[in-house]
Structure formats: C-alpha cells, structure tokens
Amino acid sequence: MKPFTKINNSEELGQYILKERKKLKLTQKEISEFTDVGRKFVLELEKGKTTAQIGKIFEVLNGLGLELHLIKRGES
C-alpha cells in the first residue's frame, strides 16, 4: 500500500472514502451511526459533494481510521 494518496478534488476524496469504507465492510448506515453524521451526508460525500461540511468530513475520516496530511506542492 502506498504511504499516501494524492487527492485533487472532492470527487476523488469521495471515491477514496468509499473504497476505505468497503474495505472495512461497513455500510453507509453503520459509518453514519458511529461517526454521528447522517447517512445522507455519507452518501453525498462519497459522491463528491463539493459543499460538504469540513467538520463532518473529519468525523468520517476519523471513523475510518484515516488522517489528513497536507504537503506543499513539489515537496512530496
């Protein structure tokens, strides 16, 4: 597994979250229940909604065991 994945837009973030959720064999309902966000939010996030609330995104990332790291362009 690569140590990091470059995400360029909300659609790519949604696809990555979907892939990780499926790896963990979790349903959208299950992830929404233990992260305290709505199932509709998880659905929209996985579809790449551009106006998703950042706080809720972090709840889902944390629930999936993911961390967000920022790297200045050209320094990776």
C-alpha positions in Angstrom: 0.0 0.0 0.0 1.3 3.5 -0.9 2.1 5.6 2.2 -0.1 8.4 0.8 -2.7 9.2 -1.8 -2.9 12.5 -3.7 -6.5 13.8 -3.7 -7.1 16.6 -6.2 -10.9 17.3 -5.7 -14.0 16.3 -3.8 -14.9 13.5 -6.2 -11.5 11.8 -5.6 -11.9 12.2 -1.8 -15.4 10.7 -2.0 -14.1 7.7 -4.0 -11.3 7.2 -1.6 -13.7 7.3 1.4 -16.0 4.8 -0.4 -13.1 2.4 -1.0 -11.9 2.6 2.6 -15.4 2.0 3.9 -15.9 -1.0 1.7 -12.5 -2.4 2.8 -13.8 -2.2 6.4 -17.0 -3.9 5.3 -19.1 -1.1 6.7 -22.4 0.2 5.3 -23.2 3.9 5.0 -25.6 3.5 7.8 -23.0 1.9 10.1 -20.4 4.6 9.5 -23.0 7.3 10.0 -24.1 5.8 13.3 -20.7 5.7 14.9 -19.5 9.0 13.5 -22.7 10.9 14.3 -23.3 12.2 10.8 -26.3 11.3 8.7 -26.4 8.5 6.2 -27.3 11.0 3.5 -24.2 13.0 4.3 -22.0 9.9 3.9 -23.8 9.2 0.6 -23.2 12.7 -0.7 -19.6 12.7 0.5 -18.9 9.5 -1.4 -20.4 11.0 -4.5 -18.0 14.0 -4.2 -20.3 16.8 -3.0 -18.3 20.0 -3.2 -20.1 21.8 -0.4 -19.7 19.1 2.3 -19.0 20.4 5.8 -15.4 20.1 6.7 -16.1 19.1 10.3 -18.3 16.3 9.2 -15.7 15.1 6.7 -13.2 14.9 9.6 -15.7 12.8 11.6 -16.0 10.3 8.7 -12.2 10.2 8.1 -11.6 9.6 11.8 -14.2 6.9 11.9 -12.5 5.1 9.1 -9.1 5.4 10.8 -7.8 7.9 8.2 -5.7 11.0 8.8 -5.3 14.1 6.6 -1.8 15.4 5.9 -1.0 18.5 3.8 2.2 18.7 1.8 3.4 21.7 0.0 3.4 21.1 -3.8 6.7 20.0 -5.1 7.9 18.7 -1.6 6.5 15.2 -1.8 
